Amino acid sequence: MPQANSISTAVETTFGISTTIVGAVLTVLTLAVIVGGITSISKVSSVVVPGMAAFYILAGLLCIVINYENIPHGLYLILMMAFDPSAVEGGVVGTITVSVMNAVRFGVARGCFSNEAGLGSAAIAHAAADPKSPVQQGLYGIFEVFADTIVICTLTALTIICSGVDITFGHKVGSELITAAFSTMFGQKFASVFVALALMLFAFTTILGWSLYGSRCVQYLFGLKVSKIYQVLFIIVVVIGAVASLDVVWDIADTFNGLMAIPNFIALFALSGVVAKLTKEYFFDKDKLKK
């Protein structure tokens, strides 16, 4: 739902097309791909994601390089705002417990949307791979989180800050900030279209990925026939997400992500001994070191 909502909002803002029409088109495209199963999903994602990611990274790096003199100040701003005494003062003046709980809640919730770490969903995709060792595949999973959260998010933050756009809280939100940053280099029209297209493609491939995850889980629990019914329900939810209120969409998504993370954390703790054993064998096995 959040991805469908992001796509419809971006298209409406940039191209003036109503969310209803976007939802209908998105439904047709999603249905066309997921009917083909994991092969179609992987083919579309393998072409769309790397290409769009490369363009996005290059555009961000170009903005940073051209404004390289602002990099030290940008890093300073990130650290200063993170540890700003006024932020602590705001928590004290208000209700400390509520402030901390909200900070943790939104931080964890957005972190989950950034990299899905801890939700257990990515394991479904990793399970389809054929690595030499589960530890090796696990390292790919760790790299995904690092590349997404540390590299891409830091790149985005530095692009925004180094561009000199107003980052006052509440002045601009979401994709508006990165659009404003790119517009300082490439012009408003190009930046708006570029960010809208990037957001659409990234969000669309995420929708395809989640359809696969859900189908696999339903198939495991109830069988192949019921998974077909799930796909129909999934399409309906995509339409609802495209036209629903942003607040409602995020509240629903945060709630279900939390419900998904709880049993996964229990399983992770239960399997921690196995993970430690396999990791130790992978890195310290003498026969492997000789090879």
SULQUIWO-V592280 format. One line per field, one symbol per residue. phi: phi as a letter, one per 40 degrees, with the letter a starting at -180 (. if undefined). psi: psi as a letter, one per 20 degrees, with the letter a starting at -180 (. if undefined). burial: 1 if it has 24 or more other ideal C-beta (glycine too) atoms within 12 Angstrom, else 0. A space follows every 50 residues. Layout:
# SULQUIWO-V592280
phi->???
psi->???
burial->???
This chain:
# SULQUIWO-V592280
phi->.cccccccccccccbgccccccccccccccccccccgccccccccccccc ccccccccccccccccbdcccdccccccccccbcdcccdcccccbddccc ccccdcccccccccbgcgcgcccccccccbccaccdcccccccdcccccc ccccdccccccccgccbddgcbbfccccccccccbbgccccccccccccc ccccccdcccccdccccccccbhccccccdccccccccccccbccdcccc cccccccccccdcccccccccdcccccccccccbccccccc
psi->ghghggghggggggijpqhggghgghggggghghhiahggghgghhgggg ghgggggggghgggghkhiigghghggggghhkphhgghhhggboggggg ggggghggghghhgijpihighhgghhirmrhqhgghhhhgghggggggg gghhggghggghhjqojppigqqcihghghghhhgiqggggggghggggg gghghgggghhgggggghgggirhghhhhghghggghggghhirqggggh ggggghgghhhghghghgghjhggggghgghghjphhhhh.
burial->11111111111011000010011011101100110001001001100110 01100110111011001001100100000000000000000000000000 00000000101111111111111111000000001001001001100110 01111111111110101000000111111111111100001101111111 11111111111111111100000000100110011011111111000011 00110010011001000000000000000000000000000
